[in-house]
């Protein structure tokens, strides 16, 4: 079985909205066949709808043999991720986990 290279998508906004998450999903679908890492280092605020869209994207990727990990949350986005207990549904890369 051939291993596919990881696809990295960088979010260049400071607020991750549902629309931005949909753009990430479209980019993930169009790029590569390997696992997806979403870089969120600039994101300091997010909506629950955006996180829900990333969770749905992960489920779509898992069905096709891929996966998704997030990296670099901070600020209110990190707080929302933590209090919503998203780790099981939307895992972080080990090197970025708090």
N, C-alpha and C positions, 0 to 999 in steps of 0.2 A: 504494500500500500504506500502511495506517495504522500509525503508530508508536504503541506502547503505552508507558504510563508505567511506570517502574521500581517494583518492589515492594520495600520495605525491611522486613526482619524482624529485630528485635532480640532477642538471647538474653540474658536477665536472670540467668543462673546463672554461678557461678564455675567449675563443672566441667561440661563438655559430655559427656553420656553418650549411649549409643545411643538411649535413650528420648527425651531432649531433641532429638536429631537427627531422630527420627521425628516429633515434634511440629512441628519446623521444616518438614519435608517436607509435612505435612498443611496447615500454614498457607500454604505456597507454592502448593500445588495449589488452595487455596480462594480465593486472592487474586490478582486481576488476570490479565492475559495478557501482561505485559511481562517484562523480565529481572528477576531476583531478586538483591538484595544482602542478605547475612546479616551483621549487625553482631555481632561477637564481642568487643567491647572489654572486657567484664567477665570473659570466659573466660580462666582462667590454667592450667587443666588440662583435658585431653580424653583420650578413649580412641581407639584405632585403629578400633574399631567405629563410633564416632560419625563419624569422618572418612570411613570407607567409606560410611556412609549418606548423607553429603553428596555424595560422588562419585556414588553411584547416583542421587541426586536430580538432580544436574547432567545426567547422561545422560538421565533422563526428560524434563527440561526442554528439552534440546537436540533431542530427537525431536519436540517440539511447537513448535519454532521459538523457544524462549526460551533463556536462559542463566542461570548462577549465578556470583556472585563473592562472596568472603568479605572481611571487613574487620576489622582490629583485634585480631588474635591477639597474646598476650603470654605470658610465663612458660613453663611446661612445654608448654603447648599450642603455642606458637610453635616451641619446640625440636623437638617431635615432628613438626610440619609440615615443618620444615627437614630433619631427618635422614631423613625418609621420602620426601623429594624429591617432594612433592605438588603443586608449582606447575603442572605440565602438566595434572594431573587435576582440580585444585581451585584455579583461579586466584584471585588477590587483585586487588582494585581497585588501579589504578595509584597512586592517591593514598595508599594504605596499605602498599604493598609495602616490605619492608625494604631 
